Amino acid sequence: MQQRKFRLTTFQRGFVLMISSLLFSFFQTFGHTKGNDTLPTIKVSNFNVEKVDGLISNEREIRAGLLFDVERKKILWEKEMDNPYPIASLTKMMVCLLANEDLNAGTVCLDDRITVTRTYKKRLRRRRYSTYTVEEKYSFEDLLKMALVASHNESTVWIAKHCAGNLDTFVARMNAKAKELGMSQTQYYNTSGLPGGRSTPDNSSTARDQLILGLEILNHPKLVEISSIPYINVHNGKGNISFRNHNGLVINYGQEVDGIKTGYTKAAGFCLVAAAKRGEHRLISVVFGCRGPWVRNGIVANMMNTYYDAIKLGRLGESNPATNDSKLFLDSVQRGLAFIRPSIEPKTPDNASDESYAYTYKTVTQKVKKGHKVRSGENLGKIANRYNVTVNELSKWNKLRSSTIRPGQTLYVYSTVKKRIQVKLVVDPEESIADMESTPDSTEQYATTLKSEHLPHKTGETKLDTTIDSKAGSKQSISNKQSQEEDKNKSEFIYHTVQPGDTLWNIAQRYRTDLKELKKLNKIGKSNGIRSGTKLKIPISGG
């Protein structure tokens, strides 16, 4: 008997192929992980891009960057956000993130004391030098503040050694954490972000990767709290040292801008990862490669203000954001019933100086006085209704003793109008100098001994072989002769080096201090003239 051949229909063959592919995918995904539970979980962040035109007036001032709406989970503007560039002191964000994780794990404590014995070399004349040693003690919390607020380079090395024992181990942790977060194009070679040597490249990353890191930092309240401090006072065992936040937007906008980090090297330009929250609506901006802190701060402030204004929340620094109006508007946008259309600010000329970017726009309410000539048949009630005011207000403004008015009489009416004005931003003119100060990772060499107290998991001392020239050293270096005298006053002021074009009035406005107090502190008479290069004491309130 001839056997009958079994044939599948077209539908059956398709069904079998589909089941086979599903089984293959299953074994590809789970078959290799059997018996290996230590594989890290890689986070991949795919952000939706919803471009909003008119958020930035001059993209050419930025090498790369983006603006991200955290609530709507959308990238609103971007430029080369997936191209890696040097990131300078943005590196310190990862250092502080790992330090905070160690705090949460209990391996370190905020009140741990780190003692640093440092040897300084001071030039006397020609090739003659004198050396002296200074022993300084810091709490672990103060080191976090110095790294995140003041962008202090050496503090990142002390944090790394305190947490991991040595720099190489900690840098390896930084790169491992970057991969865990899904920062696929980020590479760290040191903890400070200073330029690498001939054999070591600069730390590099992309705007998208820095957005991922910024979002992770926002999950750690302690880091957000530190990065939002305008001024800090740090105790080094001898006295208090004052530092100013390099992110001037924190000073301009109080608690609405709460971080996160600035950065500068010649290769990286001026960089900033900024986080703002108006009402309950949070934004994160990342910019790389600006030519000055004024340009960077001005572009970021205007970009955020323009978007907040477009979604009915007003601008940073204005009172009482209309959160309900904004929610209704964004709900309409989600349904496709409305569109986000920013009012574009005037474009800054291409040949503008850095200082021209140091302004943003703010909407203020002002009372405007308007005259009304009484016509025949009018009374106070009709006039009040016309201008939407009360009769009592009309009487008060015009000092009327009765309700009788006569034709031809001029009455004054006050109305409240909204007006957009320019506001000068606060920037740190010495940011580039501070970020490029010496550190154990730099090409300079100096001798420093670091030891950690109250550490249950470490014993003995850790030695750094690194060299500080006191003339170009860190802000906090204090000579033995002057330390006792200066420490009494350092918590009360910071220094500003006069730049070409600076005036006392401009400096007072920049640091939000009183001009008379500035003159008194620096013993300046009636003359307003100051020389370029002069160091002025700027009074501050404790941070």
C-alpha positions in Angstrom: 0.0 0.0 0.0 1.4 3.4 -0.9 2.0 5.7 2.2 0.2 9.0 2.2 2.5 12.1 2.6 1.8 14.5 5.4 1.7 18.1 4.2 1.2 21.3 6.2 -1.0 24.1 5.0 0.4 27.6 4.5 -1.3 28.7 7.8 0.2 25.8 9.7 3.7 26.4 8.4 3.5 30.0 9.5 2.3 29.0 12.9 5.1 26.6 13.4 7.7 29.2 12.3 6.3 31.7 14.8 6.4 29.2 17.7 10.0 28.3 16.7 11.2 31.9 16.7 9.6 32.6 20.1 11.3 29.5 21.6 14.7 30.6 20.1 14.3 34.1 21.5 13.5 32.6 24.9 16.5 30.4 25.1 18.8 33.2 23.7 17.6 35.5 26.5 17.5 33.1 29.5 19.6 30.1 28.6 22.9 31.8 29.1 22.1 33.3 32.5 21.4 30.0 34.1 23.9 29.5 36.9 25.2 33.1 36.7 23.2 35.4 38.9 26.0 38.0 39.1 25.5 39.6 35.7 24.7 43.3 36.2 21.4 44.8 35.1 22.0 47.3 32.4 19.5 50.2 32.3 18.8 51.6 28.8 17.0 55.0 28.7 15.2 55.8 25.5 13.9 59.3 25.8 11.1 60.6 23.5 12.1 63.7 21.5 9.4 66.3 21.1 11.1 69.3 19.6 9.7 72.7 20.7 10.8 75.5 18.4 12.0 78.8 19.8 13.5 77.6 23.1 17.0 78.8 22.3 18.0 81.8 20.3 21.5 80.9 19.3 22.5 77.3 19.1 26.0 78.1 17.8 27.0 79.1 21.3 26.6 75.5 22.5 28.7 72.6 21.4 26.1 70.0 22.5 23.2 69.9 24.9 19.5 69.2 25.6 16.5 70.3 27.6 14.5 67.6 29.2 10.9 67.8 30.7 11.1 65.3 33.6 7.3 65.3 34.2 6.4 64.7 30.6 9.5 62.5 30.0 10.4 64.3 26.7 13.5 65.9 25.3 12.3 69.4 24.2 15.5 70.5 22.5 18.8 68.8 21.6 22.0 69.4 19.7 24.5 66.5 19.1 23.3 64.9 22.4 24.9 61.5 21.4 28.4 62.8 20.5 31.0 62.4 23.3 32.9 65.4 24.4 35.2 66.3 27.4 33.1 67.0 30.5 35.6 68.6 33.0 34.2 68.9 36.5 30.8 67.3 35.6 32.9 64.2 36.6 32.3 65.1 40.2 28.6 64.2 39.9 29.6 60.5 39.6 32.1 60.9 42.5 29.4 62.3 44.8 26.8 59.7 43.6 29.1 56.8 44.6 30.0 58.5 47.9 26.3 58.9 48.7 25.7 55.2 47.9 28.4 54.3 50.4 26.7 56.6 52.9 23.4 54.7 52.4 25.2 51.4 52.7 26.8 52.5 56.0 30.4 52.0 55.0 31.1 55.7 55.6 29.5 58.4 57.7 28.9 62.1 57.2 30.8 62.9 60.4 33.9 60.8 59.5 37.0 62.9 60.0 39.6 63.0 57.2 43.0 64.4 58.2 45.3 65.8 55.5 48.9 66.7 56.1 50.1 68.8 53.2 53.5 70.1 52.3 53.7 73.4 50.5 56.5 75.0 48.6 56.7 78.8 48.5 59.0 80.7 46.1 61.1 83.3 47.8 63.2 84.6 45.0 64.6 83.1 41.8 65.3 79.4 42.6 65.1 79.7 46.3 62.1 78.1 48.0 60.8 77.6 51.5 58.6 74.7 52.6 56.0 74.4 55.3 53.4 71.8 56.3 49.8 72.3 57.2 47.5 69.7 58.8 43.8 70.1 58.0 40.8 68.1 59.1 37.5 67.8 57.2 34.3 66.0 57.8 33.1 63.7 55.0 30.0 65.9 54.6 32.2 69.0 54.1 34.2 67.1 51.4 30.9 66.4 49.5 30.0 70.1 49.7 33.5 71.2 48.5 33.2 68.8 45.5 29.7 69.5 44.5 29.3 73.2 45.3 32.9 74.6 45.1 34.1 72.1 42.4 37.2 71.5 44.6 39.5 69.1 42.8 41.5 67.7 45.7 38.4 66.9 47.7 37.4 64.3 45.1 40.7 62.4 45.7 40.1 62.4 49.4 36.6 61.1 48.9 37.8 58.4 46.6 40.5 57.2 49.0 38.2 57.3 52.0 35.6 55.2 50.2 37.7 52.8 48.2 41.2 52.9 49.6 42.9 54.0 46.3 42.1 56.0 43.2 42.3 53.2 40.6 39.6 51.2 42.5 37.3 54.1 42.8 37.7 55.2 39.1 36.9 51.6 38.1 33.7 51.8 40.3 32.8 55.1 38.5 33.0 53.4 35.1 31.1 50.3 36.3 28.3 52.5 37.7 28.2 54.4 34.4 27.6 51.1 32.5 25.0 50.1 35.1 23.0 53.3 34.5 23.2 52.9 30.7 25.7 55.7 30.1 27.2 53.8 27.2 29.4 56.6 25.9 31.0 57.8 29.1 34.6 57.1 30.2 36.3 58.3 33.4 40.0 58.4 33.9 40.2 60.5 37.1 38.0 61.8 39.8 38.4 65.6 39.3 37.8 66.0 35.5 41.0 67.9 35.0 42.8 67.3 31.6 44.6 64.0 31.2 48.3 63.8 30.5 50.0 62.5 27.4 49.0 58.9 28.1 45.6 59.5 29.6 42.6 61.0 27.7 40.2 63.5 29.2 37.0 62.2 30.9 34.3 62.3 28.3 30.6 61.8 28.0 27.5 62.8 26.0 24.6 65.1 26.8 22.3 62.1 26.9 24.5 60.2 29.4 24.8 63.3 31.6 21.0 63.5 31.6 20.8 59.9 32.8 23.3 60.7 35.6 21.4 63.9 36.5 18.1 62.0 36.8 19.8 59.4 39.1 21.2 62.2 41.3 17.7 63.6 41.7 16.8 60.3 43.4 19.2 61.2 46.2 17.8 64.0 48.4 21.1 64.6 50.2 22.9 65.4 46.9 20.1 67.7 45.8 20.2 69.5 49.1 24.0 70.1 48.8 24.0 71.2 45.2 21.3 73.9 46.0 23.4 75.7 48.6 24.5 79.1 47.4 27.4 79.5 49.9 29.1 77.0 52.1 31.3 77.3 55.2 33.7 74.5 55.7 35.7 73.8 58.8 39.2 72.6 58.3 40.3 72.1 61.9 41.8 75.7 62.0 38.8 77.8 61.1 36.0 78.3 58.5 36.6 78.7 54.8 33.9 80.1 52.6 33.1 78.9 49.1 30.6 80.2 46.6 28.5 77.9 44.3 29.8 78.0 40.8 26.3 77.6 39.5 25.1 81.2 39.7 21.5 80.1 38.8 21.3 78.6 42.3 22.0 82.1 43.7 19.6 83.8 41.2 16.6 81.6 41.7 16.8 80.3 45.2 15.3 76.9 45.7 13.8 76.7 42.2 17.2 75.9 40.7 18.7 73.1 42.9 21.8 72.0 41.0 23.5 70.2 39.8 27.1 70.8 38.6 29.3 73.1 36.5 32.5 72.3 34.7 35.4 74.0 32.8 38.6 73.1 31.1 40.0 74.6 27.9 39.1 71.5 26.0 35.6 71.1 27.5 34.6 74.8 27.5 32.0 75.9 30.1 29.6 73.1 30.9 26.5 72.8 33.1 24.0 70.2 34.2 21.2 72.3 35.7 18.0 71.1 37.4 15.0 73.4 38.1 11.6 72.8 39.7 8.8 75.4 39.3 5.6 74.4 41.0 5.8 70.6 40.7 7.2 70.7 37.2 10.9 69.8 36.9 13.3 70.5 34.0 16.9 69.3 33.4 19.3 71.1 31.1 22.7 69.9 29.8 25.0 72.2 27.9 28.6 71.5 26.7 31.3 73.8 25.3 30.1 77.4 25.9 32.7 80.2 25.6 32.0 81.7 29.0 30.0 81.3 32.2 27.8 84.3 31.2 26.9 82.7 27.9 26.2 79.3 29.5 24.1 80.7 32.4 22.2 83.1 30.2 21.3 80.5 27.6 20.2 77.9 30.2 18.1 80.5 32.2 16.4 81.8 29.1 15.7 78.3 27.8 14.1 77.2 31.0 12.2 80.5 31.4 10.9 80.4 27.9 9.5 76.8 28.3 8.0 77.5 31.7 6.3 80.6 30.4 5.0 78.6 27.4 3.3 76.0 29.6 1.6 78.7 31.7 3.9 78.4 34.8 5.5 81.9 34.5 9.2 82.3 34.9 11.8 81.4 37.4 11.8 83.8 40.3 8.2 84.9 39.8 5.8 84.2 42.6 2.7 82.0 42.6 3.0 79.7 39.6 -0.4 78.9 38.1 -0.1 75.1 38.6 -3.8 74.4 37.9 -3.7 76.4 34.6 -0.6 74.6 33.6 -2.0 71.2 34.2 -5.1 72.0 32.2 -3.0 73.4 29.4 -0.7 70.4 29.3 -3.7 68.0 29.4 -5.0 69.8 26.3 -1.6 69.4 24.7 -1.7 65.7 25.4 -5.1 65.4 23.8 -3.9 67.3 20.7 -6.2 70.3 21.4 -3.4 72.8 22.1 0.2 73.4 21.2 3.3 74.7 23.0 4.3 77.9 21.3 7.0 79.8 23.2 7.4 83.6 22.8 10.8 83.9 21.3 13.2 86.4 23.0 15.2 88.8 20.8 18.2 87.0 19.3 21.5 88.0 20.7 23.9 89.3 18.0 26.6 87.0 16.8 29.3 89.4 17.8 27.9 90.0 21.3 30.3 89.9 24.3 30.0 87.3 27.0 28.5 89.9 29.4 25.5 90.5 27.1 24.4 87.0 27.8 24.4 87.6 31.5 20.7 88.6 31.4 17.4 86.8 31.5 13.9 88.0 31.3 11.4 88.2 34.1 7.7 89.2 34.2 6.8 91.7 36.9 3.6 93.4 37.8 3.6 97.2 38.0 1.0 99.8 38.9 0.3 102.3 36.1 -1.3 105.7 36.7 -3.8 106.8 34.1 -5.8 110.0 33.9 -9.6 110.1 33.1 -11.4 113.3 32.1 -14.9 113.3 33.5 -17.6 113.6 30.8 -21.1 115.0 31.2 -23.5 112.5 32.8 -20.7 110.3 34.3 -20.5 109.5 38.0 -18.1 107.6 40.2 -20.0 104.3 39.7 -19.8 104.4 35.9 -16.1 105.3 35.9 -15.3 102.6 38.4 -17.1 100.0 36.3 -15.3 101.1 33.2 -11.9 100.6 34.7 -12.9 97.5 36.8 -12.2 99.2 40.1 -14.3 100.1 43.2 -15.7 103.5 44.1 -13.8 103.5 47.3 -10.5 103.0 45.4 -11.4 105.9 43.1 -12.1 108.2 46.1 -8.9 107.1 47.9 -6.7 107.6 44.8 -8.1 111.1 44.1 -8.6 112.1 47.8 -12.3 112.9 47.2 -14.3 114.0 50.2 -17.7 113.3 48.6 -19.1 111.5 45.6 -19.7 114.7 43.6 -17.7 115.1 40.5 -18.0 117.7 37.7 -17.4 117.5 33.9 -13.9 118.3 32.9 -12.4 117.1 36.2 -9.4 114.8 35.9 -9.5 111.6 38.0 -6.6 109.2 38.3 -7.0 105.5 38.0 -4.3 102.9 38.9 -4.2 99.6 37.0 -1.9 96.6 37.4 0.0 95.6 34.2 2.5 92.9 33.5 5.9 94.0 32.1 8.9 91.9 31.0 12.2 93.3 32.2 15.8 92.2 31.9 17.4 90.7 35.0 21.2 90.4 35.4 22.4 86.9 36.3 25.0 86.1 38.9 28.0 84.3 37.6 31.4 83.3 39.1 34.0 85.3 37.1 36.8 83.1 38.7 35.1 79.7 37.9 37.7 78.8 35.3 40.6 79.5 37.7 39.0 77.5 40.5 38.2 74.5 38.3 41.8 74.4 37.1 43.5 74.5 40.5 46.1 71.9 41.4 45.0 68.4 42.5 46.8 65.0 42.9 45.5 64.1 39.5 47.1 67.1 37.7 50.5 67.2 36.2 51.8 69.2 39.2 53.4 67.1 41.9 53.2 67.5 45.6 53.6 65.5 48.8 50.4 64.9 50.9 49.5 62.3 53.5 45.9 61.4 54.0 44.5 59.4 56.9 40.9 58.6 57.8 39.6 58.5 61.3 36.7 56.4 62.7 36.7 53.9 59.8 35.8 50.4 60.9 36.8 48.9 57.5 40.2 50.6 57.1 43.3 50.8 59.3 46.5 52.6 59.0 47.3 55.5 56.7 47.0 56.1 53.0 49.7 58.2 51.4 49.4 60.3 48.3 52.5 61.5 46.4 51.3 64.6 44.9 53.0 68.9 45.0 51.5 72.3 45.7 53.0 75.6 44.8 51.4 77.9 47.4 51.3 80.7 44.8 49.0 78.8 42.5 47.6 76.4 45.0 44.0 75.6 46.2 41.7 78.3 47.6 41.8 76.7 51.0 45.6 76.7 51.4 46.5 78.7 54.5 50.0 79.8 55.5 51.0 79.2 59.1 51.7 82.9 59.7 48.3 84.2 58.5 45.9 81.3 59.3 44.8 82.4 62.8 44.2 86.0 61.7 42.4 85.2 58.4 40.2 82.4 59.7 38.3 84.7 62.0 37.0 86.7 59.0 36.9 84.2 56.1 33.4 83.0 57.0 32.2 86.6 56.6 33.5 87.3 53.0 34.8 85.9 49.8 37.3 87.4 47.3 36.7 88.8 43.9 39.4 89.7 41.5 38.5 92.9 39.5 38.2 92.2 35.8 38.6 94.8 33.0 35.3 96.8 32.8 34.3 96.1 36.4 32.9 98.8 38.6 32.0 98.8 42.2 28.4 99.1 41.4 28.4 96.2 39.0 30.3 94.0 41.5 27.8 94.9 44.2 24.9 94.0 41.9 26.5 90.8 40.8 27.0 89.6 44.4 23.8 91.2 45.7 25.5 93.2 48.4 25.3 96.8 49.5 27.7 99.2 47.8 28.4 101.1 51.0 29.2 97.9 52.9 31.5 96.8 50.0 33.4 100.1 50.2 33.6 100.0 54.0 35.0 96.4 54.0 37.6 97.3 51.4 38.4 100.7 52.9 37.5 102.5 49.7 36.8 106.3 49.9 34.4 108.3 47.8 36.1 107.4 44.5 34.5 104.5 42.6 37.6 103.8 40.5 39.2 100.4 41.0 42.2 98.8 39.3 42.0 95.6 37.2 43.5 92.7 39.2 42.7 94.2 42.6 41.3 91.6 45.1 38.1 92.8 46.8 36.4 91.3 49.8 32.8 90.5 49.1 30.5 90.3 52.2 28.3 87.3 52.3 25.8 85.7 54.7 26.8 82.2 55.9 25.9 79.3 53.6 
